[in-house]
Amino acid sequence: MNGIFSLFFLFSAILFLATDPDGFLPALLSGAEKATTLTLSLLAVYCVWLAFFEMLEKSGASKKLALATFPLCSRLFRTQDREAIALTSANLSANLLGLPGAPTPLGVRATEKFCAAKNEYAADMLFVLNATSLQLLPTTVIALRASFGASSPADIFLPTLLATLFSSVLGVLLLRLFRRRT
């Protein structure tokens, strides 16, 4: 993939240099400045939420959340493995808060647990729920919109909630319909 992106960049750079040689360096520097600003703003958002999850973990609230969601998760994922459900619960909580990068390590660990227990259905369900990513609070998108100067960055809250709720419910129903019980 890096090779493809490099080829696109080189082709674009050569084309830009051929058509507007004086504009190439200012455009390159402007793009780098915008990329740096965006990266720093997203990094700040991730730091805040990862610290929030760390506090949940250290305070024991994540275990309480896992216990509260255990009946639903055990039915949804068809497992009684408390550790896998705790990891899954934390993963889904991070997704609910709109943090697409934060739940990845938790999801990988939960999937490893499911696969070790030969519960492919639970691994598939976790994949579906991560792909459809129900978002109660789309923090990343709101942060992106705010960094680009949107007048109301949070006005996407309701459409995002409805779209992700629909995709998550549909994904769960389709998996239940087409996946054999294991």
C-alpha positions in Angstrom: 0.0 0.0 0.0 2.9 2.3 0.8 4.2 1.7 -2.7 0.9 2.7 -4.3 0.7 5.9 -2.2 4.3 6.7 -3.1 3.6 6.3 -6.8 0.5 8.5 -6.6 2.5 11.2 -4.7 5.4 11.0 -7.2 3.0 11.2 -10.2 1.2 14.1 -8.7 4.4 15.9 -7.8 5.8 15.6 -11.3 2.5 16.7 -12.8 2.4 19.7 -10.4 6.0 20.6 -11.1 5.4 20.5 -14.8 2.3 22.7 -14.7 3.1 25.1 -11.8 6.7 24.9 -10.7 6.4 28.1 -8.5 3.4 26.8 -6.6 4.8 23.3 -5.7 6.9 24.2 -2.7 4.3 26.5 -1.0 1.6 23.8 -1.6 3.8 21.1 -0.2 4.6 23.2 2.9 0.9 24.2 3.4 -0.1 20.6 3.2 2.5 19.5 5.7 1.3 22.3 8.1 -2.3 21.2 7.8 -1.4 17.6 8.3 0.6 18.5 11.4 -2.2 20.6 12.9 -4.7 17.8 12.2 -2.4 15.2 13.7 -1.9 17.2 16.9 -5.6 17.9 17.4 -6.5 14.2 16.9 -3.6 13.2 19.2 -5.1 15.5 21.9 -8.5 13.9 21.6 -7.0 10.4 21.8 -4.9 11.2 24.8 -8.0 12.5 26.7 -10.1 9.4 25.9 -7.3 6.9 26.5 -6.6 8.6 29.9 -10.4 8.3 30.5 -10.3 4.5 29.8 -7.1 4.1 31.9 -9.0 5.8 34.9 -11.9 3.5 34.3 -9.6 0.5 34.4 -7.7 1.7 37.6 -10.9 2.6 39.4 -12.5 -0.7 38.7 -15.4 0.9 36.8 -14.5 -1.1 33.7 -15.1 -4.3 35.6 -18.4 -3.0 36.9 -19.3 -2.1 33.3 -18.4 -5.6 32.2 -20.5 -7.1 34.9 -23.4 -4.9 34.0 -23.2 -5.8 30.3 -22.4 -9.5 31.0 -26.0 -10.8 30.4 -26.4 -9.0 27.1 -22.9 -9.8 25.9 -23.1 -13.4 26.9 -26.2 -13.8 24.8 -24.9 -11.7 21.9 -21.5 -13.4 21.7 -22.7 -16.8 22.9 -20.0 -17.2 25.5 -19.6 -17.3 29.2 -15.9 -16.3 29.2 -15.8 -13.4 31.6 -12.4 -12.1 30.6 -13.3 -12.1 26.9 -16.6 -10.3 27.6 -14.7 -7.7 29.8 -12.4 -7.1 26.8 -15.3 -7.0 24.4 -17.2 -4.6 26.7 -14.3 -2.2 26.8 -13.8 -2.5 23.1 -17.5 -1.7 22.4 -17.4 1.2 24.9 -14.5 2.8 23.1 -16.4 2.4 19.8 -19.5 4.0 21.4 -17.4 7.0 22.2 -16.2 7.3 18.6 -12.6 6.3 19.2 -11.7 4.1 16.2 -8.0 3.6 17.2 -8.4 3.1 20.9 -10.4 -0.2 20.9 -8.1 -2.0 18.6 -5.8 -3.7 21.2 -8.9 -4.7 23.2 -10.6 -6.1 20.2 -7.5 -8.1 19.2 -7.2 -9.6 22.7 -10.9 -10.4 22.8 -10.7 -12.1 19.4 -7.7 -14.1 20.5 -9.7 -15.3 23.5 -12.7 -16.2 21.3 -10.5 -18.0 18.8 -8.6 -19.9 21.5 -12.0 -21.1 22.8 -12.9 -22.1 19.2 -15.8 -19.6 19.3 -15.7 -18.3 15.8 -19.2 -16.9 16.1 -18.2 -14.6 18.9 -15.1 -13.4 16.9 -17.4 -12.8 13.8 -19.9 -10.9 16.0 -17.1 -8.7 17.4 -15.8 -8.1 13.9 -19.3 -7.0 12.7 -19.9 -4.7 15.7 -16.5 -3.1 15.2 -17.1 -2.7 11.4 -20.5 -1.1 11.9 -19.3 0.8 15.0 -22.3 2.1 16.8 -21.4 5.7 17.9 -23.2 7.4 20.7 -20.7 10.2 20.7 -18.7 10.6 17.5 -15.8 12.4 19.2 -13.3 11.9 16.4 -15.6 13.3 13.7 -16.6 16.2 16.0 -12.9 17.0 16.6 -12.2 16.9 12.9 -15.1 19.2 12.1 -14.0 21.6 14.9 -10.4 21.6 13.7 -11.6 22.6 10.2 -13.7 25.4 11.6 -17.2 24.1 11.3 -19.8 26.4 12.9 -21.6 23.5 14.6 -19.2 20.6 14.8 -21.6 18.5 16.8 -24.6 18.8 14.5 -23.8 15.4 13.0 -24.6 13.7 16.4 -28.2 12.5 15.5 -27.5 11.4 11.9 -24.4 9.5 13.0 -26.3 7.8 15.8 -29.1 6.8 13.5 -26.9 5.5 10.7 -24.6 3.5 13.0 -27.5 2.1 15.0 -29.1 0.9 11.8 -25.9 -0.6 10.4 -25.1 -2.3 13.7 -28.6 -3.8 14.1 -28.6 -4.9 10.4 -25.1 -6.4 10.8 -26.1 -8.4 13.9 -29.3 -9.6 12.3 -27.5 -10.7 9.1 -24.8 -12.5 11.1 -27.4 -14.3 13.2 -29.4 -15.2 10.0 -26.5 -16.5 7.9 -24.0 -17.8 10.5 -24.6 -21.3 11.8 -24.7 -21.8 15.6 -21.4 -23.0 17.0 
